[in-house]
């Protein structure tokens, strides 16, 4: 894990995200994510794929639509393989980027005009 990765803050207004508890807001915090998804995100920000302009890394710098895609991809992988720990999440990101995960092509990471981390279309 990249020690410069900051897990504080939240990613706001998740598209299509339903809050499980009525008192919750529409923001995702680091602790709301599964260990698999956390490992995936840590590997994303630690990888050489992430441009150097993203340092220091902060969870709150993810664009909401990017986090929504990450969560969906991670949930699909867990449902398919039944693995759900942090190390498997990191392996999934690294395997995806090396083209060794069937059905999940590599992603290009970039900074949007709003300064949020996104995947290229």
WOZIBEL-V46629 format. One record per backbone hydrogen bond with DSSP energy under -1.0 kcal/mol. NH is the residue of the N-H (numbers start at 0). CO is the residue of the C=O. E is the energy in kcal/mol with one decimal. If there is no record, write none. Layout:
NH/CO/E, NH/CO/E
//
This chain:
4/1/-1.7, 5/56/-2.3, 10/27/-2.6, 13/25/-1.4, 16/13/-1.7, 23/20/-2.5, 27/10/-2.7, 31/28/-1.8, 32/29/-1.6, 37/33/-2.5, 38/34/-2.5, 39/35/-2.0, 40/36/-2.4, 41/37/-2.6, 42/38/-2.2, 43/39/-2.3, 44/40/-2.5, 45/41/-1.4, 46/42/-1.4, 53/50/-2.1, 54/51/-1.5, 58/5/-3.3, 60/57/-2.0, 61/58/-2.0, 62/116/-2.3, 66/62/-2.4, 67/63/-2.4, 68/64/-1.8, 69/65/-2.5, 70/66/-2.8, 71/67/-2.3, 72/68/-2.9, 73/69/-2.7, 74/70/-2.7, 75/71/-2.2, 76/72/-2.2, 77/73/-2.6, 78/74/-2.5, 79/75/-1.9, 80/76/-2.7, 81/77/-3.1, 88/84/-1.7, 89/85/-2.0, 90/86/-2.5, 91/87/-2.3, 92/88/-1.9, 93/89/-2.4, 94/90/-3.4, 95/91/-2.5, 96/92/-2.4, 97/93/-1.3, 98/95/-1.5, 99/94/-2.8, 103/100/-1.9, 109/117/-2.8, 111/115/-3.1, 114/111/-2.3, 116/60/-3.2, 117/109/-3.2, 119/107/-2.7
//
